[in-house]
Every structure is written in structure tokens, then in C-alpha cells.
């Protein structure tokens, strides 16, 4: 039986770069800033990825 891959809870730099229309290096900086904020809130982070929901709240609300 095959399982459908669930949408990841984390967003990768290539996705951030595409959504924000920025370079990969800028996408990594955006992720680092978001992860720093999450760490201040006591949350677990993964280097090079960030929480998809938090990204959408922070970035897409600003636009």
C-alpha cells in the first residue's frame, strides 16, 4: 500500500526564494531570522529550514 507524502511542516530555502522572489542566499537569511525568533520563543528549530506556518504568518501578513 502506498502512502501519499504529507506536506512538510518545514519550508526549505528554495521554496522561500520562490515565494519571496529573492536569491537563495537571501532566503537562507530570512530563514535564519525566523529561526532566531522561534528560538527566543523556546521552540525547536532546524538549521536551513523553518516552520511553514510561522513563515506564512510572519512573511505573508506583511505583504
ROSE-4610 file (N, C-alpha, C; in Angstrom, 1 decimal, always signed):
// ROSE-4610
residu = [X/X/X/X/X/X/X/X/X/X/X/X/X/X/X/X/X/X/X/X/X/X/X/X/X/X/X/X/X/X/X/X/X/X/X/X/X/X/X/X/X/X/X/X/X/X/X/X/X/X/X/X/X/X/X/X/X/X/X/X/X/X/X/X/X/X/X/X/X/X/X/X/X/X/X/X/X/X/X/X/X/X/X/X/X/X/X/X/X/X/X/X/X/X/X/X/X/X/X/X/X/X/X/X/X/X/X/X/X/X/X/X/X/X/X/X/X/X/X/X/X/X/X/X/X/X/X/X/X/X/X/X/X/X/X/X/X/X/X/X/X/X/X/X/X/X/X/X/X/X/X/X/X/X/X/X/X/X/X/X/X/X/X/X/X/X/X/X/X/X/X/X/X/X/X/X/X/X/X/X/X/X/X/X/X/X/X/X/X]
num = [1/1/1/2/2/2/3/3/3/4/4/4/5/5/5/6/6/6/7/7/7/8/8/8/9/9/9/10/10/10/11/11/11/12/12/12/13/13/13/14/14/14/15/15/15/16/16/16/17/17/17/18/18/18/19/19/19/20/20/20/21/21/21/22/22/22/23/23/23/24/24/24/25/25/25/26/26/26/27/27/27/28/28/28/29/29/29/30/30/30/31/31/31/32/32/32/33/33/33/34/34/34/35/35/35/36/36/36/37/37/37/38/38/38/39/39/39/40/40/40/41/41/41/42/42/42/43/43/43/44/44/44/45/45/45/46/46/46/47/47/47/48/48/48/49/49/49/50/50/50/51/51/51/52/52/52/53/53/53/54/54/54/55/55/55/56/56/56/57/57/57/58/58/58/59/59/59/60/60/60/61/61/61/62/62/62/63/63/63]
x = [+0.8/+0.0/+0.9/+0.6/+1.4/+0.7/+1.6/+1.0/+1.4/+0.5/+0.8/+1.7/+2.7/+3.5/+2.8/+2.8/+2.1/+3.0/+2.3/+3.0/+3.9/+5.1/+6.1/+5.7/+6.0/+5.8/+6.8/+7.9/+9.0/+9.1/+9.5/+9.7/+11.2/+11.6/+13.0/+13.4/+14.7/+15.2/+14.7/+14.7/+14.2/+12.8/+12.0/+10.6/+10.5/+11.2/+11.2/+11.7/+12.8/+13.3/+12.2/+11.5/+10.5/+9.3/+8.8/+7.7/+8.0/+9.2/+9.6/+10.3/+10.5/+11.2/+12.6/+13.4/+14.7/+15.7/+17.0/+18.1/+18.1/+18.8/+18.9/+19.6/+20.6/+21.3/+20.4/+19.6/+18.6/+17.6/+17.2/+16.2/+16.8/+18.1/+18.7/+18.8/+19.0/+18.9/+17.6/+16.5/+15.1/+14.9/+15.3/+15.1/+15.8/+17.1/+17.9/+17.2/+16.6/+15.9/+14.7/+13.9/+12.7/+13.1/+14.1/+14.5/+15.0/+15.7/+16.1/+14.9/+13.9/+12.7/+12.0/+12.0/+11.4/+12.2/+13.5/+14.4/+14.1/+13.9/+13.6/+12.3/+11.4/+10.1/+10.2/+11.4/+11.6/+11.2/+11.2/+10.8/+12.0/+11.8/+12.9/+13.0/+14.2/+14.5/+15.4/+15.4/+16.3/+17.0/+18.3/+19.1/+18.8/+18.5/+18.3/+16.8/+16.0/+14.5/+13.8/+12.6/+11.8/+10.4/+9.7/+8.3/+7.5/+6.8/+6.0/+4.9/+4.2/+3.1/+3.6/+4.7/+5.3/+5.8/+6.4/+6.8/+5.6/+4.5/+3.3/+2.8/+2.7/+2.2/+3.1/+4.4/+5.3/+5.5/+5.7/+6.1/+4.8/+3.9/+2.7/+1.8/+1.8/+0.9/+1.5/+2.8/+3.5/+3.2/+3.1/+2.8/+1.4]
y = [-1.2/+0.0/+1.2/+2.2/+3.4/+4.5/+5.3/+6.4/+7.7/+8.7/+10.0/+10.7/+11.4/+12.2/+13.4/+13.5/+14.7/+15.9/+17.1/+18.3/+18.5/+18.9/+19.1/+20.3/+20.1/+21.3/+22.3/+22.0/+22.9/+23.4/+24.6/+25.2/+25.3/+24.9/+24.9/+26.2/+26.5/+27.8/+28.0/+26.9/+27.0/+27.5/+27.0/+27.5/+28.9/+29.3/+30.7/+31.6/+31.2/+32.0/+32.2/+31.2/+31.3/+32.2/+32.0/+32.7/+34.2/+34.5/+35.8/+36.5/+35.8/+36.3/+36.9/+36.1/+36.5/+35.4/+35.8/+34.8/+33.8/+32.7/+31.6/+32.1/+33.0/+33.5/+34.4/+35.1/+35.9/+35.0/+34.0/+33.0/+32.4/+32.0/+31.5/+32.5/+33.8/+34.9/+35.0/+34.9/+35.0/+33.9/+32.7/+31.5/+31.7/+32.2/+32.3/+33.3/+34.4/+35.4/+34.8/+34.1/+33.4/+32.4/+31.6/+30.6/+31.3/+32.4/+33.1/+33.5/+34.0/+34.4/+33.2/+32.1/+30.9/+30.4/+30.5/+30.1/+31.0/+32.3/+33.2/+32.8/+32.2/+31.7/+30.3/+29.8/+28.5/+27.3/+27.5/+26.5/+25.8/+24.6/+23.8/+24.3/+24.4/+24.8/+23.8/+23.8/+23.0/+24.0/+24.0/+24.9/+24.6/+25.7/+25.7/+25.4/+25.3/+25.1/+25.9/+26.3/+26.9/+26.4/+26.7/+26.2/+26.9/+26.2/+26.7/+27.6/+27.3/+28.1/+29.4/+29.4/+30.6/+31.5/+30.9/+31.7/+32.4/+31.7/+32.2/+33.4/+33.2/+34.2/+35.5/+35.3/+36.4/+37.1/+36.3/+37.0/+37.4/+36.5/+36.8/+37.8/+38.0/+39.0/+40.4/+40.5/+41.7/+42.2/+41.3/+41.7/+42.1]
z = [+0.0/+0.0/+0.0/-0.9/-1.0/-0.2/+0.5/+1.2/+0.5/+0.5/-0.1/+0.9/+0.4/+1.2/+1.8/+3.1/+3.7/+3.5/+3.4/+3.3/+4.5/+4.3/+5.4/+6.2/+7.5/+8.4/+8.3/+7.6/+7.4/+6.0/+5.8/+4.5/+4.2/+3.0/+2.6/+1.9/+1.8/+1.2/-0.2/-1.0/-2.4/-2.5/-1.5/-1.5/-1.1/-0.1/+0.4/-0.7/-1.4/-2.5/-3.6/-3.9/-4.9/-4.5/-3.3/-2.7/-2.6/-2.1/-1.8/-3.0/-4.1/-5.3/-4.9/-4.2/-3.7/-4.1/-3.9/-4.1/-3.0/-3.3/-2.3/-1.0/-1.2/+0.0/+0.9/+0.2/+1.0/+1.6/+1.0/+1.5/+2.8/+2.8/+4.0/+5.1/+4.8/+5.8/+6.4/+5.6/+6.1/+7.0/+6.6/+7.5/+8.8/+8.7/+10.0/+10.9/+10.4/+11.2/+11.8/+11.0/+11.6/+12.6/+12.4/+13.4/+14.7/+14.6/+15.8/+16.6/+15.9/+16.7/+17.3/+16.6/+17.2/+18.4/+18.3/+19.5/+20.7/+20.4/+21.5/+22.2/+21.4/+22.0/+22.6/+22.6/+23.2/+22.3/+21.0/+20.0/+19.5/+19.0/+18.4/+16.9/+16.4/+15.0/+14.4/+13.0/+12.2/+11.3/+11.3/+10.5/+9.0/+8.3/+6.9/+6.6/+7.6/+7.4/+8.5/+8.2/+9.3/+9.2/+10.3/+10.4/+9.3/+8.5/+7.4/+7.9/+8.9/+9.5/+10.0/+10.7/+11.2/+10.1/+9.0/+7.9/+7.2/+7.0/+6.4/+7.3/+8.6/+9.5/+9.4/+9.5/+9.5/+8.2/+7.1/+5.9/+5.1/+5.0/+4.1/+4.7/+6.0/+6.6/+6.3/+6.2/+6.0/+4.6/+3.6/+2.2/+2.1]
